[in-house]
Each structure stands twice: as C-alpha cells, then as structure tokens.
Amino acid sequence: MAMHLSHLHEIVRHGEFSLRFVATDGEVVHLPRCVCSSFYSRGSTMNVKLCESGEVRKINRVTIVEVNGEEVYL
C-alpha cells in the first residue's frame, strides 16, 4: 500500500514513526524512531527529532520515500 505525500501530516502528528528519505548525496537514510517537532504546511520542510539521540533534523518533504513501512509518492 502507498500513501500520497499530502497525507504525511496525518501520520506524523500522532507521535512516534519511522522514516526513510533520500539525502542530498543520494543515500537513502532510515530514521527508525522519530517524532515531528515542527511541520511547515506552506513550506516544503519538516523537523524531526530522533528519539534515541535527541538530534533534530530538517527534512525536505519531497525527499521522503517511506513512513512506517508505507511507500510515499508525490
């Protein structure tokens, strides 16, 4: 099953999730446990906080390829 990118906010606002995205170097990065710390609905980015380290990463939403094991498409 796949999910459209426009439904991403519905998933991430409910707590912990896993995420895969494509980094600027082309590598697919897996974040197994994270929470959304901010989501800019008019922008193209979101900030996620990694549960294990507490690190916060800014992610361009169009680079997200999977959330909670479900493929994301544009």
Buried (B, 14 or more C-beta within 10 A) or exposed (E): EEBEEEEBEEBBEEEEBBBBBBEEEEEEBEBEEBBBEEBEEEEEEBBBBBBEEEEEBEBBBEBBBBBEEEEBEE
